[in-house]
Amino acid sequence: MYEIPFLRPNLVKKERLLSYFENIEASRIYSNYGPLNHLFETRVIAQMFGGIGAAVTVHNATIGLMLAISQSKRPRGKYAVMPSFTFAATPLAAEWCGLEPYFLDIEPDDWQMNRAQLEETVERLGEQIAVVVPYATFGSAIDLSIYDKLLQEGIPVVIDAAASFGTTVAEDAAQFGKGFGGAVVFSFHATKTFGVGEGGLVYSADQNLIQRIRRAGNFGFSSSRESVMLGLNSKISEYTAAIALATLEGFQAVQERRKTIIDYYRRKLQQKDLLQRGWLAQKMQGQVPLQFFSLLSPDSLGNREVIRRLASHSIEARTYFSPACHQQKQFQSCPHSDLRVTERIAEHIVSLPLWEEMNEATVGRIANVLGSITEENGAI
């Protein structure tokens, strides 16, 4: 056991669920897009997306990606173009849809999919591209203009925004993804900022796309309960919907608390001069209530050594995403571009603890240990 664990999920407490559970007992509807699920989807669109678009809940974000890709992809396409610096669920979802992941590099500053490589790959592969699947790295908002352009050119886009629920963009403080015509897939796993245990959401401004995903997630049933398309069962229970509704009620406080802890990290890192001594932080877009806090270790210091040294001080840290997808056995045969930035970041990424009960002293302790590791290593 670590004195400072990496994550401490803090789901909504049982007292806030009781009224919703009473509704379930009264209705005796437990699944199949029931009334609480409908209420949650309606509130999300109104509160998070300003009434624009539509959304459907899913049992988890991996299934959400599978459904969104299957209902978006071009039928004659072969490749799902995506960054290698993402969670394994992204390429796995593409493979379950019969596609081959095609991995691109990421930008060195914001760790998003490399724009120049994307444009070159779209030009070169043409109709072989079935779908483009950007990853919103660690919950950051990404510039959607290039993906809007792809949609206009007839190239489907499904954004893996697993950790981006609650991320807002500066223009109008709207939820990231608002008004986007492709699919945006969010995770509600227990470790996420908006956590319900297991769950997820697919959003799009294209209501027809959401309707197709909803149908496919209910066995491909028509109104007569005849399976008319390739489907599966992605529905959440009414109990999960109850947790989601109660979580949404208190979500603003969770976002504010996490932003406070992020400010602690930035202040303590500055006080220790770590960002001037070789450590690098991701350039984040938008206001992001981070799931964890990530840095790149100095060139002379690999992430495995940093994690080992932190552990010796009873601090748990991890390496999201190291190895990167193209370095993992399942995906090593997949085609890819030059991935030198991805490989460098995979060698140096250190993800630090972030949970809501952390205080300034806890963050200061982590920064002090990073400072001592840096000094002992002689990193500059």
Secondary structure, DSSP 4 states (H G I P E B T S, - for coil): --SB-S----PPPGGGTHHHHHHHHHHT--SSS-HHHHHHHHHHHHHHSTT-SEEEEESSHHHHHHHHHHHHS-TT--EEEEESSS-THHHHHHHHTT-EEEEE-B-TTT-PBPHHHHHHHHHHHGGGEEEE--B-GGG-----HHHHHHHHTT--BEEE-TT-TT-EETTTTEETTTT-SSEEEEE-BTTSSS--BS-EEEEES-HHHHHHHHHHTBTTB-TTS-B-S---B-PPPHHHHHHHHHHHHTHHHHHHHHHHHHHHHHHHHHHTTGGGTT-EE----SB---SSEEEEPPTTS-HHHHHHHHHHTTB--B-TTSS-GGGSGGGTTS-B---HHHHHHHHHEEEEP--TT--HHHHHHHHHHHHHHHHHHT--
